[in-house]
Amino acid sequence: MNSGSQHFTCTQCPLLSCPGLREQEKDRLALIQEFKHGELGVDRGEQVLVQDTKSEHLYTVLKGVLIRFRLMDDGRRQIINFLFPGDLIGLQATLDEPMTHGVEALTDARLCVFPRADFRHFVSQFPDLNYDIVWLAAKEEAALEEHLVALGQRNARERIAYLAMFLIERAEQTCLTSGPHKMSLAVTQGQIADMLGLSLVHTNRSLQSLRKDGLVRWTLTEIEIPDMDAVRDLVQVERANPKKRPFI
């Protein structure tokens, strides 16, 4: 990890132009700038938070994609969720509890760094900030709900198609797409299997089937959904008009 030489002031934050993230008022940006302690560059594969340890910091994803995961006693790993620009990392640390999960960079990433010790004072400055924190936690719970539905009710093809749709939609909201319903993201079949509770063989066969049917093209470096409506029909999810996400 490194602090790097490039730093953004909050008024110049690149996230302000992302279509899925909420506009920020100038007085709130000034408060966030005061709370912010710098930025941190993270290389692909590096851990930001380590399971069963306490963190002295909170982070907001400025650039890149990360994964939140749980390590099992036997060394197996369950990927819980993906983190995109604007997402808050380490909220558990504000409760002075050890992390129940780890966070690892899936791509090279850059994070805004905030001190845990000042968090309560920070959110007390703006009552709306408390609501935003609760809103983000509720969205995380909703994402985990969908993940449970995928594991319990969807078959392998539907699970993979839903995950691809989720990633593409988050990428579109956070300025990470590389074309219509397309994003550059290096995700291995093993990581897909970890997320969805599938074997590598089943994952490979399902990916080939989805590609053959023209639904999802998922390579080692890119995800593309040629027909988003067809994928929605497959996984039985209606088109939504999501509210813009708050971020710190």
N, C-alpha and C positions, 0 to 999 in steps of 0.2 A: 504494500500500500504506500501511497505517496500523496503529499498535499498538492504537488504540481505547481506550475507557475500561472495558470489561467484561472482567474476567479471572476465570478459574475456578481455584481451588486444586485440586490433584489429588484430594483427598478429596471434592470437590464436582463432579468431572468428569461431564458429562452422558453420556459414553460408558459409564459404569459400569452404566447401565440398559439398554443395547442388548442384545437377545437373542443376537446373533451374536458378541459380544465377551466375552472371558474376565473373570471377576471378578479383582480385584487385592487382594493382601494389604496390610495397612496399612503394614508396614515397606517394601514395595516402592514404595507410593505416596509415602512420605516421601522415599525416594531419588530418585524421578522429580521430585518437587517441587524438590529441591535442584539437580538437573541442569537443570531448565527455566529458561530465561532470559526468558520472557515469551510473549506471544501476538501474532499478526500478522493483521490483517484484509486480505483480498484481494478486490478487485472482479472481477466477471465479465469475462473477457478479459485480465486482467493475468497476466504471467508470474511465477512464483515462482522457477524455475530456468531459466537460459539455456544452450542447447546450446553446447559447446566452451568453457565457462568453469568455473572452480572456485567452489565454494560454501563459505562459512565456517560454514554452519549445516545442521542436519538439522531436519526438520519432521514433526510428526504432524498429520494432518487432524482437526480438532476438529468442524468443521461444513462442509457443502457437498460438491461433487463437482468433481474436477479431471481433466485429461487429461495423459497422458504421450505425447509425440510426437517424431518425428525429422524434421528438415528435410533435404531433398535439395538437392544443389548447384544444381539448376535452379529452386528455390523451391517445389517440391511438398512436401506434408506428409503423413506417414503417422502416424496416431494408433495408438499401441502399446497403450495400456490406459487404464482409468478408475480413479481413486483416490477412495476413500470414507472416511468417518470411521474413524479407527483405523489407517489405512494410513501407513506411514513413507515420507517423501520425502527423497531425496538421499543414500541410503546410499553411493553411489559416492564422495561427497565424503569419507567417512571413510577411503578408500584414497588420498586426495590425488591423485585423477585428475580431469581435466576431465569434465564431464557429457557423455555421449554422446547426450543427449536434452534436450528442454525440458519444463517443466511449466507448464500454464496453467489458470487457474480457469474451469471451465465454468459455475459459478454463483458468486454471492458466497460467499466461504469464510472460515473462520477457522482458523488454524494455531497449534499449540504450537511454540515455537522452542527449539532445543537447540544449544549450541556444538559444532562439529565437534572442536575441540581437546581437549575433555574427554571425548569419546566412549569412548575405550579405558579410561580410568579408571572411567567410569560402568559399563560392562558388566562390569568386573572385580569390582564390588561384589557382584553376584549371578550365580553361575554359570548359573542358569536363563535369564538374559537372553541369553546367547550362543546358547542353544538356540532361544529365541524369534526371534532375528534370523535364524538359519538357517531356521527354520520359515517365516517370512514370505517369505524369498527363494525357498524351495521352492514356496510357493503362487503366487508371481509367475511362476515358471518353468512351473508347471502351467497357469496362465491363458494364457501365451504359447503353450503346446503346443496348447491348444484353439483359439486364434486361428489357428495354422498349419493345423490340421485344417479349420477353417471356410474358410480361403482356398483350400486345396488340394482338398477333397473335397465341400464343400457347395455347392449352387446358391444363387442370389441370395436366394430366399425363405427358405431354411434358414439362411443366414448372418444375415439380419436378424432372424429369429425367435430364433436362438440369442443374438444380442447383446441383444435385448429381455429374454430370460429371465435372462441374466447380470446385467443392470442391475437388474431387479426383485428378484432374489434378494439381491444385495448391499444394495439399499435396505431390504429387509425385515430383514436382519441388523443394520443400522446406524440404525434408527429414522428412515428417510427416506421411508416410504411415505405416501401420501395416501388410501389405501383398499385393499381387497383386490386384490392383484397390480396395484397402480397407484402411480405416482410422478410428481411434478411435476419435469420436467427439460426445459430448452430445448436441444434438439439439432437442428441443421439437417440437411437431407438431404445437404448437402455434407460435413458431419462424419461422417455415417453412411457415405457413399461413401469418405471418407478412411480410415476404420477398416477397411472390408471390401473395398477394392480394386474397387469398382464404379463405373460411370458414373452420372451424375446421372439420366439417362433410365431406366436399369435399376433404380436405387434407387427412383425414383418409382413405376414400374410394379409393382415387387415389394411396396412398401408398400400400394398400392391393392389388390393381390391378397390380401394377408394380412388386410387390413381387411374385404374383401368376404366372405372365408371365416370371419370371426369369430375369427381366431386372435390377431392383434396390432392394437391401435389405437394408432398412433403419430402424434401431432400435433406442432406446433411447441413445445408447452409441456408435454406429458404423454405418458406411455407406460402402456398398460394391456394386460394379457393376460387376456381373459375366461375362457379355458379352459387352465390351465397344463398339464394332462395331455395335451391335444391337441398343444400346442407341443412337449412332451417327445417325444411320438411322432414328430412331424415331424422333429425334429433328432436323434433317436435318442440321447437322453441320459436315463439312469435317474434317478429321484428319489434324491437323496443326503441323508444326515444329517450335514452338515458339522460338524467340530469347531469350537468357539468359537475365534476368532482372538485371539492375544495382541496387545497394543498397549502403546506407551510414551507 
